[in-house]
Every structure is written in structure tokens, then in C-alpha cells.
Amino acid sequence: MKNRLVAVSLAATLAGMYGSAFAAPLHLEDVQTRNRQTHKYTCATGKILHVTYWNTANGQSFALVPVKGRQLLFVNTIAASGVKYQAGSYTWWTKGPRADLYDIMAGEDAPPLLSDCITINR
């Protein structure tokens, strides 16, 4: 658990330092990345997102998602279906080629910030 907290802290620091360079390699001493993929999404609002995913050798995954003009580094969490990523109060929840962005500070019944985001390329 302590190693995971250290890795998440390091990842958050890197996201702050390199937030605008979303295509840069992710290097954390204690986390060995297996692969990196960037997906382009178009959302119901017409907004286009470029999201980069990293899968690690220990089973963790990270997603670099643009939120309100900033690049935030999300870490995967438990989900009933799909893959759920968390960064602060934000949740990026993918299910197959679809994804939604939520802000839990907006309230439990609040609509997503971005909904029906669909992968344009894989």
C-alpha cells in the first residue's frame, strides 16, 4: 500500500511538471510501464479529447486526461464494469470504446461533465 501511495504521489508530481506534454514517456522508478496508448475521443458536446493510457507490469494503469484546460493524471480504481480512473474529485470511466467524465464534488446525482465520449481511433 505504501509503494502505491508513493507511486501515485510521484505520478501526480510528474503530471504537474509535465502536464502539457501528454505524449511524453512516463518514467517512475518504482513503476515499470508495459505500454502506452493514446486514444482520441469525441464527446456528445463535440469536444475532442486526447487521452493517453499507461499499463504497468504490476497491473496498475494510468490515464492522462485533459480536464478544464489542465492535464490530470488519473489512476485506475475498482469498477463494476469497464475501467474507472480517479484524479482528485474527477472520475474518468471507460466502458469499451465509450467514456464519461464526472466531478463528484458536483453531487451524486449530477450529470457528467463530459458524456458519451467515443473513441475515434484505437
Backbone atoms as SQL, in Angstrom:
CREATE TABLE atoms (id INTEGER PRIMARY KEY, chain TEXT, resi INTEGER, resn TEXT, atom TEXT, x REAL, y REAL, z REAL);
INSERT INTO atoms VALUES
  (1, 'A', 1, 'MET', 'N', 0.828, -1.188, 0.000),
  (2, 'A', 1, 'MET', 'CA', 0.000, 0.000, 0.000),
  (3, 'A', 1, 'MET', 'C', 0.870, 1.247, 0.000),
  (4, 'A', 2, 'LYS', 'N', 1.940, 1.224, 0.801),
  (5, 'A', 2, 'LYS', 'CA', 2.827, 2.381, 0.873),
  (6, 'A', 2, 'LYS', 'C', 3.471, 2.645, -0.490),
  (7, 'A', 3, 'ASN', 'N', 3.909, 1.571, -1.187),
  (8, 'A', 3, 'ASN', 'CA', 4.522, 1.742, -2.508),
  (9, 'A', 3, 'ASN', 'C', 3.543, 2.362, -3.494),
  (10, 'A', 4, 'ARG', 'N', 2.262, 1.949, -3.400),
  (11, 'A', 4, 'ARG', 'CA', 1.251, 2.502, -4.306),
  (12, 'A', 4, 'ARG', 'C', 1.070, 3.994, -4.045),
  (13, 'A', 5, 'LEU', 'N', 1.037, 4.394, -2.769),
  (14, 'A', 5, 'LEU', 'CA', 0.904, 5.812, -2.432),
  (15, 'A', 5, 'LEU', 'C', 2.099, 6.605, -2.939),
  (16, 'A', 6, 'VAL', 'N', 3.293, 6.038, -2.811),
  (17, 'A', 6, 'VAL', 'CA', 4.492, 6.704, -3.322),
  (18, 'A', 6, 'VAL', 'C', 4.392, 6.854, -4.836),
  (19, 'A', 7, 'ALA', 'N', 3.955, 5.792, -5.522),
  (20, 'A', 7, 'ALA', 'CA', 3.836, 5.840, -6.982),
  (21, 'A', 7, 'ALA', 'C', 2.809, 6.876, -7.417),
  (22, 'A', 8, 'VAL', 'N', 1.675, 6.942, -6.721),
  (23, 'A', 8, 'VAL', 'CA', 0.636, 7.910, -7.070),
  (24, 'A', 8, 'VAL', 'C', 1.137, 9.324, -6.804),
  (25, 'A', 9, 'SER', 'N', 1.847, 9.531, -5.697),
  (26, 'A', 9, 'SER', 'CA', 2.400, 10.857, -5.394),
  (27, 'A', 9, 'SER', 'C', 3.394, 11.284, -6.468),
  (28, 'A', 10, 'LEU', 'N', 4.258, 10.347, -6.857),
  (29, 'A', 10, 'LEU', 'CA', 5.217, 10.657, -7.914),
  (30, 'A', 10, 'LEU', 'C', 4.513, 10.957, -9.227),
  (31, 'A', 11, 'ALA', 'N', 3.486, 10.184, -9.529),
  (32, 'A', 11, 'ALA', 'CA', 2.738, 10.396, -10.769),
  (33, 'A', 11, 'ALA', 'C', 2.072, 11.765, -10.766),
  (34, 'A', 12, 'ALA', 'N', 1.498, 12.156, -9.635),
  (35, 'A', 12, 'ALA', 'CA', 0.854, 13.466, -9.539),
  (36, 'A', 12, 'ALA', 'C', 1.867, 14.587, -9.711),
  (37, 'A', 13, 'THR', 'N', 3.052, 14.417, -9.138),
  (38, 'A', 13, 'THR', 'CA', 4.111, 15.411, -9.297),
  (39, 'A', 13, 'THR', 'C', 4.509, 15.531, -10.757),
  (40, 'A', 14, 'LEU', 'N', 4.686, 14.389, -11.417),
  (41, 'A', 14, 'LEU', 'CA', 5.049, 14.405, -12.837),
  (42, 'A', 14, 'LEU', 'C', 3.961, 15.051, -13.679),
  (43, 'A', 15, 'ALA', 'N', 2.713, 14.777, -13.351),
  (44, 'A', 15, 'ALA', 'CA', 1.606, 15.364, -14.104),
  (45, 'A', 15, 'ALA', 'C', 1.636, 16.881, -13.985),
  (46, 'A', 16, 'GLY', 'N', 1.951, 17.375, -12.801),
  (47, 'A', 16, 'GLY', 'CA', 2.044, 18.817, -12.613),
  (48, 'A', 16, 'GLY', 'C', 3.203, 19.426, -13.373),
  (49, 'A', 17, 'MET', 'N', 4.333, 18.714, -13.396),
  (50, 'A', 17, 'MET', 'CA', 5.523, 19.226, -14.073),
  (51, 'A', 17, 'MET', 'C', 5.405, 19.130, -15.585),
  (52, 'A', 18, 'TYR', 'N', 4.830, 18.051, -16.067),
  (53, 'A', 18, 'TYR', 'CA', 4.793, 17.782, -17.497),
  (54, 'A', 18, 'TYR', 'C', 3.375, 17.721, -18.032),
  (55, 'A', 19, 'GLY', 'N', 2.457, 18.395, -17.402),
  (56, 'A', 19, 'GLY', 'CA', 1.042, 18.316, -17.751),
  (57, 'A', 19, 'GLY', 'C', 0.745, 18.626, -19.198),
  (58, 'A', 20, 'SER', 'N', 1.444, 19.562, -19.797),
  (59, 'A', 20, 'SER', 'CA', 1.126, 19.932, -21.174),
  (60, 'A', 20, 'SER', 'C', 1.760, 18.992, -22.187),
  (61, 'A', 21, 'ALA', 'N', 2.663, 18.129, -21.762),
  (62, 'A', 21, 'ALA', 'CA', 3.339, 17.220, -22.686),
  (63, 'A', 21, 'ALA', 'C', 2.753, 15.823, -22.538),
  (64, 'A', 22, 'PHE', 'N', 1.474, 15.650, -22.934),
  (65, 'A', 22, 'PHE', 'CA', 0.786, 14.400, -22.681),
  (66, 'A', 22, 'PHE', 'C', 1.350, 13.230, -23.454),
  (67, 'A', 23, 'ALA', 'N', 2.149, 13.440, -24.494),
  (68, 'A', 23, 'ALA', 'CA', 2.698, 12.326, -25.258),
  (69, 'A', 23, 'ALA', 'C', 4.076, 11.913, -24.742),
  (70, 'A', 24, 'ALA', 'N', 4.608, 12.600, -23.727),
  (71, 'A', 24, 'ALA', 'CA', 5.923, 12.282, -23.191),
  (72, 'A', 24, 'ALA', 'C', 5.888, 10.932, -22.481),
  (73, 'A', 25, 'PRO', 'N', 7.026, 10.225, -22.481),
  (74, 'A', 25, 'PRO', 'CA', 7.075, 8.947, -21.765),
  (75, 'A', 25, 'PRO', 'C', 6.849, 9.151, -20.271),
  (76, 'A', 26, 'LEU', 'N', 6.215, 8.186, -19.634),
  (77, 'A', 26, 'LEU', 'CA', 6.002, 8.215, -18.195),
  (78, 'A', 26, 'LEU', 'C', 7.112, 7.405, -17.550),
  (79, 'A', 27, 'HIS', 'N', 7.920, 8.060, -16.706),
  (80, 'A', 27, 'HIS', 'CA', 9.031, 7.383, -16.042),
  (81, 'A', 27, 'HIS', 'C', 8.902, 7.542, -14.539),
  (82, 'A', 28, 'LEU', 'N', 8.659, 6.452, -13.870),
  (83, 'A', 28, 'LEU', 'CA', 8.653, 6.403, -12.419),
  (84, 'A', 28, 'LEU', 'C', 9.560, 5.245, -12.029),
  (85, 'A', 29, 'GLU', 'N', 10.515, 5.509, -11.158),
  (86, 'A', 29, 'GLU', 'CA', 11.493, 4.478, -10.807),
  (87, 'A', 29, 'GLU', 'C', 10.854, 3.174, -10.346),
  (88, 'A', 30, 'ASP', 'N', 9.820, 3.248, -9.519),
  (89, 'A', 30, 'ASP', 'CA', 9.234, 2.050, -8.939),
  (90, 'A', 30, 'ASP', 'C', 8.089, 1.462, -9.753),
  (91, 'A', 31, 'VAL', 'N', 7.732, 2.088, -10.853),
  (92, 'A', 31, 'VAL', 'CA', 6.625, 1.614, -11.674),
  (93, 'A', 31, 'VAL', 'C', 7.154, 1.351, -13.077),
  (94, 'A', 32, 'GLN', 'N', 7.083, 0.099, -13.505),
  (95, 'A', 32, 'GLN', 'CA', 7.562, -0.283, -14.831),
  (96, 'A', 32, 'GLN', 'C', 6.388, -0.302, -15.803),
  (97, 'A', 33, 'THR', 'N', 6.390, 0.598, -16.774),
  (98, 'A', 33, 'THR', 'CA', 5.292, 0.631, -17.737),
  (99, 'A', 33, 'THR', 'C', 5.518, -0.418, -18.818),
  (100, 'A', 34, 'ARG', 'N', 4.433, -1.081, -19.201),
  (101, 'A', 34, 'ARG', 'CA', 4.481, -2.081, -20.274),
  (102, 'A', 34, 'ARG', 'C', 4.206, -1.446, -21.627),
  (103, 'A', 35, 'ASN', 'N', 3.180, -0.608, -21.668),
  (104, 'A', 35, 'ASN', 'CA', 2.846, 0.025, -22.940),
  (105, 'A', 35, 'ASN', 'C', 2.111, 1.320, -22.714),
  (106, 'A', 36, 'ARG', 'N', 2.068, 2.108, -23.766),
  (107, 'A', 36, 'ARG', 'CA', 1.368, 3.393, -23.743),
  (108, 'A', 36, 'ARG', 'C', 0.523, 3.477, -25.010),
  (109, 'A', 37, 'GLN', 'N', -0.710, 3.952, -24.845),
  (110, 'A', 37, 'GLN', 'CA', -1.604, 4.126, -25.988),
  (111, 'A', 37, 'GLN', 'C', -2.293, 5.480, -25.846),
  (112, 'A', 38, 'THR', 'N', -2.435, 6.174, -26.955),
  (113, 'A', 38, 'THR', 'CA', -3.197, 7.418, -26.941),
  (114, 'A', 38, 'THR', 'C', -4.449, 7.214, -27.779),
  (115, 'A', 39, 'HIS', 'N', -5.595, 7.578, -27.210),
  (116, 'A', 39, 'HIS', 'CA', -6.880, 7.459, -27.892),
  (117, 'A', 39, 'HIS', 'C', -7.478, 8.845, -28.055),
  (118, 'A', 40, 'LYS', 'N', -8.135, 9.035, -29.165),
  (119, 'A', 40, 'LYS', 'CA', -8.840, 10.280, -29.447),
  (120, 'A', 40, 'LYS', 'C', -10.333, 10.018, -29.274),
  (121, 'A', 41, 'TYR', 'N', -10.982, 10.842, -28.467),
  (122, 'A', 41, 'TYR', 'CA', -12.412, 10.700, -28.187),
  (123, 'A', 41, 'TYR', 'C', -13.161, 11.922, -28.712),
  (124, 'A', 42, 'THR', 'N', -14.376, 11.712, -29.179),
  (125, 'A', 42, 'THR', 'CA', -15.294, 12.810, -29.450),
  (126, 'A', 42, 'THR', 'C', -16.480, 12.622, -28.505),
  (127, 'A', 43, 'CYS', 'N', -16.854, 13.712, -27.826),
  (128, 'A', 43, 'CYS', 'CA', -17.906, 13.644, -26.811),
  (129, 'A', 43, 'CYS', 'C', -19.208, 14.221, -27.353),
  (130, 'A', 44, 'ALA', 'N', -20.287, 14.011, -26.626),
  (131, 'A', 44, 'ALA', 'CA', -21.620, 14.454, -27.046),
  (132, 'A', 44, 'ALA', 'C', -21.658, 15.955, -27.309),
  (133, 'A', 45, 'THR', 'N', -20.843, 16.712, -26.593),
  (134, 'A', 45, 'THR', 'CA', -20.801, 18.171, -26.761),
  (135, 'A', 45, 'THR', 'C', -20.011, 18.590, -28.003),
  (136, 'A', 46, 'GLY', 'N', -19.337, 17.630, -28.643),
  (137, 'A', 46, 'GLY', 'CA', -18.475, 17.938, -29.778),
  (138, 'A', 46, 'GLY', 'C', -17.020, 18.114, -29.375),
  (139, 'A', 47, 'LYS', 'N', -16.756, 18.142, -28.080),
  (140, 'A', 47, 'LYS', 'CA', -15.388, 18.295, -27.587),
  (141, 'A', 47, 'LYS', 'C', -14.563, 17.078, -27.974),
  (142, 'A', 48, 'ILE', 'N', -13.328, 17.324, -28.403),
  (143, 'A', 48, 'ILE', 'CA', -12.380, 16.268, -28.758),
  (144, 'A', 48, 'ILE', 'C', -11.349, 16.160, -27.644),
  (145, 'A', 49, 'LEU', 'N', -11.103, 14.941, -27.178),
  (146, 'A', 49, 'LEU', 'CA', -10.109, 14.687, -26.136),
  (147, 'A', 49, 'LEU', 'C', -9.053, 13.721, -26.647),
  (148, 'A', 50, 'HIS', 'N', -7.820, 13.969, -26.269),
  (149, 'A', 50, 'HIS', 'CA', -6.732, 13.026, -26.493),
  (150, 'A', 50, 'HIS', 'C', -6.352, 12.495, -25.116),
  (151, 'A', 51, 'VAL', 'N', -6.547, 11.201, -24.901),
  (152, 'A', 51, 'VAL', 'CA', -6.275, 10.582, -23.610),
  (153, 'A', 51, 'VAL', 'C', -5.182, 9.544, -23.803),
  (154, 'A', 52, 'THR', 'N', -4.141, 9.634, -22.958),
  (155, 'A', 52, 'THR', 'CA', -3.044, 8.676, -23.024),
  (156, 'A', 52, 'THR', 'C', -3.150, 7.725, -21.842),
  (157, 'A', 53, 'TYR', 'N', -3.018, 6.427, -22.134),
  (158, 'A', 53, 'TYR', 'CA', -3.099, 5.377, -21.120),
  (159, 'A', 53, 'TYR', 'C', -1.755, 4.679, -21.005),
  (160, 'A', 54, 'TRP', 'N', -1.370, 4.368, -19.766),
  (161, 'A', 54, 'TRP', 'CA', -0.187, 3.561, -19.495),
  (162, 'A', 54, 'TRP', 'C', -0.611, 2.347, -18.697),
  (163, 'A', 55, 'ASN', 'N', -0.185, 1.165, -19.117),
  (164, 'A', 55, 'ASN', 'CA', -0.388, -0.062, -18.357),
  (165, 'A', 55, 'ASN', 'C', 0.957, -0.455, -17.773),
  (166, 'A', 56, 'THR', 'N', 0.957, -0.911, -16.521),
  (167, 'A', 56, 'THR', 'CA', 2.212, -1.227, -15.851),
  (168, 'A', 56, 'THR', 'C', 2.362, -2.723, -15.643),
  (169, 'A', 57, 'ALA', 'N', 3.583, -3.130, -15.329),
  (170, 'A', 57, 'ALA', 'CA', 3.889, -4.541, -15.105),
  (171, 'A', 57, 'ALA', 'C', 3.189, -5.084, -13.867),
  (172, 'A', 58, 'ASN', 'N', 2.853, -4.221, -12.904),
  (173, 'A', 58, 'ASN', 'CA', 2.219, -4.694, -11.669),
  (174, 'A', 58, 'ASN', 'C', 0.697, -4.663, -11.725),
  (175, 'A', 59, 'GLY', 'N', 0.118, -4.373, -12.886),
  (176, 'A', 59, 'GLY', 'CA', -1.329, -4.395, -13.049),
  (177, 'A', 59, 'GLY', 'C', -2.022, -3.054, -12.917),
  (178, 'A', 60, 'GLN', 'N', -1.306, -2.033, -12.498),
  (179, 'A', 60, 'GLN', 'CA', -1.902, -0.709, -12.423),
  (180, 'A', 60, 'GLN', 'C', -2.005, -0.101, -13.810),
  (181, 'A', 61, 'SER', 'N', -2.881, 0.875, -13.929),
  (182, 'A', 61, 'SER', 'CA', -2.906, 1.658, -15.161),
  (183, 'A', 61, 'SER', 'C', -3.184, 3.109, -14.817),
  (184, 'A', 62, 'PHE', 'N', -2.709, 3.979, -15.669),
  (185, 'A', 62, 'PHE', 'CA', -2.854, 5.417, -15.506),
  (186, 'A', 62, 'PHE', 'C', -3.464, 5.990, -16.777),
  (187, 'A', 63, 'ALA', 'N', -4.140, 7.114, -16.643),
  (188, 'A', 63, 'ALA', 'CA', -4.689, 7.820, -17.803),
  (189, 'A', 63, 'ALA', 'C', -4.400, 9.310, -17.630),
  (190, 'A', 64, 'LEU', 'N', -3.904, 9.937, -18.661),
  (191, 'A', 64, 'LEU', 'CA', -3.676, 11.375, -18.671),
  (192, 'A', 64, 'LEU', 'C', -4.828, 11.998, -19.452),
  (193, 'A', 65, 'VAL', 'N', -5.709, 12.711, -18.730),
  (194, 'A', 65, 'VAL', 'CA', -6.963, 13.216, -19.285),
  (195, 'A', 65, 'VAL', 'C', -7.003, 14.731, -19.154),
  (196, 'A', 66, 'PRO', 'N', -7.346, 15.442, -20.234),
  (197, 'A', 66, 'PRO', 'CA', -7.497, 16.896, -20.113),
  (198, 'A', 66, 'PRO', 'C', -8.813, 17.243, -19.413),
  (199, 'A', 67, 'VAL', 'N', -8.719, 18.058, -18.354),
  (200, 'A', 67, 'VAL', 'CA', -9.894, 18.492, -17.592),
  (201, 'A', 67, 'VAL', 'C', -9.787, 19.995, -17.371),
  (202, 'A', 68, 'LYS', 'N', -10.731, 20.732, -17.913),
  (203, 'A', 68, 'LYS', 'CA', -10.788, 22.186, -17.734),
  (204, 'A', 68, 'LYS', 'C', -9.452, 22.865, -18.046),
  (205, 'A', 69, 'GLY', 'N', -8.854, 22.463, -19.163),
  (206, 'A', 69, 'GLY', 'CA', -7.621, 23.094, -19.636),
  (207, 'A', 69, 'GLY', 'C', -6.338, 22.595, -18.991),
  (208, 'A', 70, 'ARG', 'N', -6.433, 21.594, -18.117),
  (209, 'A', 70, 'ARG', 'CA', -5.240, 21.030, -17.465),
  (210, 'A', 70, 'ARG', 'C', -5.155, 19.540, -17.754),
  (211, 'A', 71, 'GLN', 'N', -3.941, 19.041, -17.851),
  (212, 'A', 71, 'GLN', 'CA', -3.729, 17.603, -17.993),
  (213, 'A', 71, 'GLN', 'C', -3.654, 17.004, -16.599),
  (214, 'A', 72, 'LEU', 'N', -4.562, 16.080, -16.262),
  (215, 'A', 72, 'LEU', 'CA', -4.559, 15.427, -14.960),
  (216, 'A', 72, 'LEU', 'C', -4.212, 13.951, -15.123),
  (217, 'A', 73, 'LEU', 'N', -3.391, 13.452, -14.199),
  (218, 'A', 73, 'LEU', 'CA', -3.010, 12.048, -14.220),
  (219, 'A', 73, 'LEU', 'C', -3.951, 11.264, -13.316),
  (220, 'A', 74, 'PHE', 'N', -4.706, 10.345, -13.906),
  (221, 'A', 74, 'PHE', 'CA', -5.684, 9.516, -13.205),
  (222, 'A', 74, 'PHE', 'C', -5.074, 8.142, -12.956),
  (223, 'A', 75, 'VAL', 'N', -5.467, 7.497, -11.869),
  (224, 'A', 75, 'VAL', 'CA', -5.029, 6.135, -11.562),
  (225, 'A', 75, 'VAL', 'C', -6.268, 5.241, -11.521),
  (226, 'A', 76, 'ASN', 'N', -6.106, 3.979, -11.981),
  (227, 'A', 76, 'ASN', 'CA', -7.260, 3.082, -12.031),
  (228, 'A', 76, 'ASN', 'C', -7.731, 2.697, -10.636),
  (229, 'A', 77, 'THR', 'N', -9.045, 2.481, -10.519),
  (230, 'A', 77, 'THR', 'CA', -9.661, 2.038, -9.273),
  (231, 'A', 77, 'THR', 'C', -10.639, 0.912, -9.604),
  (232, 'A', 78, 'ILE', 'N', -11.226, 0.318, -8.595),
  (233, 'A', 78, 'ILE', 'CA', -12.191, -0.774, -8.776),
  (234, 'A', 78, 'ILE', 'C', -13.451, -0.246, -9.468),
  (235, 'A', 79, 'ALA', 'N', -13.954, -0.999, -10.419),
  (236, 'A', 79, 'ALA', 'CA', -15.195, -0.649, -11.115),
  (237, 'A', 79, 'ALA', 'C', -16.024, -1.909, -11.324),
  (238, 'A', 80, 'ALA', 'N', -17.336, -1.754, -11.248),
  (239, 'A', 80, 'ALA', 'CA', -18.223, -2.892, -11.513),
  (240, 'A', 80, 'ALA', 'C', -18.134, -3.315, -12.971),
  (241, 'A', 81, 'SER', 'N', -17.984, -2.339, -13.865),
  (242, 'A', 81, 'SER', 'CA', -17.819, -2.644, -15.286),
  (243, 'A', 81, 'SER', 'C', -16.922, -1.578, -15.899),
  (244, 'A', 82, 'GLY', 'N', -16.194, -1.960, -16.915),
  (245, 'A', 82, 'GLY', 'CA', -15.272, -1.031, -17.552),
  (246, 'A', 82, 'GLY', 'C', -14.059, -0.772, -16.677),
  (247, 'A', 83, 'VAL', 'N', -13.395, 0.344, -16.944),
  (248, 'A', 83, 'VAL', 'CA', -12.229, 0.753, -16.164),
  (249, 'A', 83, 'VAL', 'C', -12.481, 2.162, -15.658),
  (250, 'A', 84, 'LYS', 'N', -12.326, 2.332, -14.366),
  (251, 'A', 84, 'LYS', 'CA', -12.579, 3.608, -13.707),
  (252, 'A', 84, 'LYS', 'C', -11.246, 4.185, -13.256),
  (253, 'A', 85, 'TYR', 'N', -11.008, 5.460, -13.588),
  (254, 'A', 85, 'TYR', 'CA', -9.792, 6.153, -13.203),
  (255, 'A', 85, 'TYR', 'C', -10.169, 7.342, -12.325),
  (256, 'A', 86, 'GLN', 'N', -9.333, 7.649, -11.347),
  (257, 'A', 86, 'GLN', 'CA', -9.625, 8.722, -10.406),
  (258, 'A', 86, 'GLN', 'C', -8.451, 9.697, -10.316),
  (259, 'A', 87, 'ALA', 'N', -8.765, 10.996, -10.268),
  (260, 'A', 87, 'ALA', 'CA', -7.777, 12.056, -10.025),
  (261, 'A', 87, 'ALA', 'C', -8.485, 13.135, -9.220),
  (262, 'A', 88, 'GLY', 'N', -8.167, 13.223, -7.936),
  (263, 'A', 88, 'GLY', 'CA', -8.852, 14.186, -7.080),
  (264, 'A', 88, 'GLY', 'C', -10.343, 13.903, -7.067),
  (265, 'A', 89, 'SER', 'N', -11.149, 14.910, -7.370),
  (266, 'A', 89, 'SER', 'CA', -12.605, 14.721, -7.362),
  (267, 'A', 89, 'SER', 'C', -13.144, 14.233, -8.710),
  (268, 'A', 90, 'TYR', 'N', -12.277, 14.026, -9.683),
  (269, 'A', 90, 'TYR', 'CA', -12.707, 13.639, -11.024),
  (270, 'A', 90, 'TYR', 'C', -12.617, 12.134, -11.242),
  (271, 'A', 91, 'THR', 'N', -13.584, 11.610, -11.979),
  (272, 'A', 91, 'THR', 'CA', -13.608, 10.204, -12.371),
  (273, 'A', 91, 'THR', 'C', -13.739, 10.125, -13.884),
  (274, 'A', 92, 'TRP', 'N', -12.841, 9.408, -14.518),
  (275, 'A', 92, 'TRP', 'CA', -12.885, 9.093, -15.949),
  (276, 'A', 92, 'TRP', 'C', -13.240, 7.616, -16.032),
  (277, 'A', 93, 'TRP', 'N', -14.436, 7.306, -16.553),
  (278, 'A', 93, 'TRP', 'CA', -14.937, 5.937, -16.535),
  (279, 'A', 93, 'TRP', 'C', -15.119, 5.463, -17.966),
  (280, 'A', 94, 'THR', 'N', -14.321, 4.457, -18.350),
  (281, 'A', 94, 'THR', 'CA', -14.385, 3.914, -19.702),
  (282, 'A', 94, 'THR', 'C', -15.106, 2.574, -19.678),
  (283, 'A', 95, 'LYS', 'N', -15.886, 2.336, -20.713),
  (284, 'A', 95, 'LYS', 'CA', -16.576, 1.054, -20.912),
  (285, 'A', 95, 'LYS', 'C', -16.491, 0.759, -22.398),
  (286, 'A', 96, 'GLY', 'N', -15.567, -0.132, -22.765),
  (287, 'A', 96, 'GLY', 'CA', -15.345, -0.390, -24.192),
  (288, 'A', 96, 'GLY', 'C', -14.852, 0.882, -24.861),
  (289, 'A', 97, 'PRO', 'N', -15.445, 1.260, -26.004),
  (290, 'A', 97, 'PRO', 'CA', -14.997, 2.463, -26.716),
  (291, 'A', 97, 'PRO', 'C', -15.604, 3.765, -26.170),
  (292, 'A', 98, 'ARG', 'N', -16.415, 3.684, -25.105),
  (293, 'A', 98, 'ARG', 'CA', -17.118, 4.854, -24.561),
  (294, 'A', 98, 'ARG', 'C', -16.490, 5.294, -23.244),
  (295, 'A', 99, 'ALA', 'N', -16.667, 6.586, -22.906),
  (296, 'A', 99, 'ALA', 'CA', -16.163, 7.109, -21.638),
  (297, 'A', 99, 'ALA', 'C', -16.992, 8.312, -21.212),
  (298, 'A', 100, 'ASP', 'N', -17.000, 8.557, -19.905),
  (299, 'A', 100, 'ASP', 'CA', -17.660, 9.714, -19.316),
  (300, 'A', 100, 'ASP', 'C', -16.730, 10.312, -18.270),
  (301, 'A', 101, 'LEU', 'N', -16.828, 11.625, -18.060),
  (302, 'A', 101, 'LEU', 'CA', -16.042, 12.334, -17.053),
  (303, 'A', 101, 'LEU', 'C', -16.992, 12.908, -16.020),
  (304, 'A', 102, 'TYR', 'N', -16.764, 12.576, -14.744),
  (305, 'A', 102, 'TYR', 'CA', -17.603, 13.036, -13.646),
  (306, 'A', 102, 'TYR', 'C', -16.782, 13.875, -12.672),
  (307, 'A', 103, 'ASP', 'N', -17.459, 14.774, -11.982),
  (308, 'A', 103, 'ASP', 'CA', -16.870, 15.514, -10.868),
  (309, 'A', 103, 'ASP', 'C', -17.727, 15.206, -9.648),
  (310, 'A', 104, 'ILE', 'N', -17.203, 14.431, -8.704),
  (311, 'A', 104, 'ILE', 'CA', -18.014, 14.022, -7.557),
  (312, 'A', 104, 'ILE', 'C', -18.330, 15.194, -6.629),
  (313, 'A', 105, 'MET', 'N', -17.625, 16.304, -6.769),
  (314, 'A', 105, 'MET', 'CA', -17.932, 17.492, -5.970),
  (315, 'A', 105, 'MET', 'C', -19.235, 18.149, -6.446),
  (316, 'A', 106, 'ALA', 'N', -19.676, 17.792, -7.646),
  (317, 'A', 106, 'ALA', 'CA', -20.912, 18.362, -8.190),
  (318, 'A', 106, 'ALA', 'C', -22.150, 17.689, -7.588),
  (319, 'A', 107, 'GLY', 'N', -21.952, 16.588, -6.881),
  (320, 'A', 107, 'GLY', 'CA', -23.079, 15.888, -6.268),
  (321, 'A', 107, 'GLY', 'C', -23.285, 14.516, -6.882),
  (322, 'A', 108, 'GLU', 'N', -23.868, 13.641, -6.094),
  (323, 'A', 108, 'GLU', 'CA', -24.052, 12.246, -6.512),
  (324, 'A', 108, 'GLU', 'C', -24.933, 12.105, -7.747),
  (325, 'A', 109, 'ASP', 'N', -25.954, 12.940, -7.877),
  (326, 'A', 109, 'ASP', 'CA', -26.890, 12.839, -8.997),
  (327, 'A', 109, 'ASP', 'C', -26.575, 13.811, -10.133),
  (328, 'A', 110, 'ALA', 'N', -25.447, 14.499, -10.047),
  (329, 'A', 110, 'ALA', 'CA', -25.082, 15.473, -11.082),
  (330, 'A', 110, 'ALA', 'C', -24.754, 14.752, -12.395),
  (331, 'A', 111, 'PRO', 'N', -25.080, 15.366, -13.519),
  (332, 'A', 111, 'PRO', 'CA', -24.729, 14.750, -14.805),
  (333, 'A', 111, 'PRO', 'C', -23.215, 14.808, -15.008),
  (334, 'A', 112, 'PRO', 'N', -22.681, 13.976, -15.898),
  (335, 'A', 112, 'PRO', 'CA', -21.243, 14.008, -16.174),
  (336, 'A', 112, 'PRO', 'C', -20.823, 15.372, -16.745),
  (337, 'A', 113, 'LEU', 'N', -19.580, 15.745, -16.501),
  (338, 'A', 113, 'LEU', 'CA', -19.025, 16.941, -17.137),
  (339, 'A', 113, 'LEU', 'C', -18.954, 16.737, -18.645),
  (340, 'A', 114, 'LEU', 'N', -18.535, 15.537, -19.027),
  (341, 'A', 114, 'LEU', 'CA', -18.496, 15.116, -20.435),
  (342, 'A', 114, 'LEU', 'C', -19.138, 13.731, -20.514),
  (343, 'A', 115, 'SER', 'N', -20.015, 13.543, -21.477),
  (344, 'A', 115, 'SER', 'CA', -20.681, 12.244, -21.601),
  (345, 'A', 115, 'SER', 'C', -20.606, 11.736, -23.035),
  (346, 'A', 116, 'ASP', 'N', -20.849, 10.456, -23.163),
  (347, 'A', 116, 'ASP', 'CA', -20.862, 9.802, -24.478),
  (348, 'A', 116, 'ASP', 'C', -19.626, 10.122, -25.305),
  (349, 'A', 117, 'CYS', 'N', -18.482, 10.075, -24.646),
  (350, 'A', 117, 'CYS', 'CA', -17.218, 10.239, -25.367),
  (351, 'A', 117, 'CYS', 'C', -16.916, 8.898, -26.028),
  (352, 'A', 118, 'ILE', 'N', -16.694, 8.928, -27.326),
  (353, 'A', 118, 'ILE', 'CA', -16.496, 7.694, -28.089),
  (354, 'A', 118, 'ILE', 'C', -15.129, 7.737, -28.757),
  (355, 'A', 119, 'THR', 'N', -14.425, 6.611, -28.676),
  (356, 'A', 119, 'THR', 'CA', -13.102, 6.515, -29.277),
  (357, 'A', 119, 'THR', 'C', -13.208, 6.683, -30.794),
  (358, 'A', 120, 'ILE', 'N', -12.429, 7.606, -31.327),
  (359, 'A', 120, 'ILE', 'CA', -12.395, 7.826, -32.767),
  (360, 'A', 120, 'ILE', 'C', -11.391, 6.860, -33.399),
  (361, 'A', 121, 'ASN', 'N', -10.251, 6.681, -32.722),
  (362, 'A', 121, 'ASN', 'CA', -9.222, 5.764, -33.235),
  (363, 'A', 121, 'ASN', 'C', -8.754, 4.864, -32.125),
  (364, 'A', 122, 'ARG', 'N', -8.281, 3.704, -32.481),
  (365, 'A', 122, 'ARG', 'CA', -7.753, 2.752, -31.484),
  (366, 'A', 122, 'ARG', 'C', -6.372, 2.341, -31.851);
